[in-house]
Amino acid sequence: VADQLLYEKAKRLQYDSNPEMLKQMEEIKRQLLVAKVLTQDVLSKIEVDAKDLKNYFEAHKSKYFQNKKPPDFEKVKSTVENDYRMEKSESRYRALIEELVKGDQVRLLPENIK
């Protein structure tokens, strides 16, 4: 209720037509749309099975050592899964960007890359 009252006051004060506010709203809209695409085209495409996790763990075992002790897979499984998902996400993200760049014939200018 309080948010609605404050929202209505902001509308009465015409904050929604303030140029700086319009710019901020457009940026928020852009971020929400990008997040939706990332969720749909990147995160939702990542599948994880036990064999993948075990293979990833074995390939990166040194990363999970604690106090020079060999890691027990079950104890670090959630960390391994997070790392695996992150790596897969980054890979899928790069592939999606390459696909979009090729499809749209985009020319990237160094000064526009963030």
PyMOL commands that set and color helices and strands:
alter all, ss='L'
color gray80, all
select helices_A, chain A and resi 2-12+15-17+19-41+43-45+50-59+61-64+73-104+110-112
alter helices_A, ss='H'
color red, helices_A
deselect
rebuild
show_as cartoon
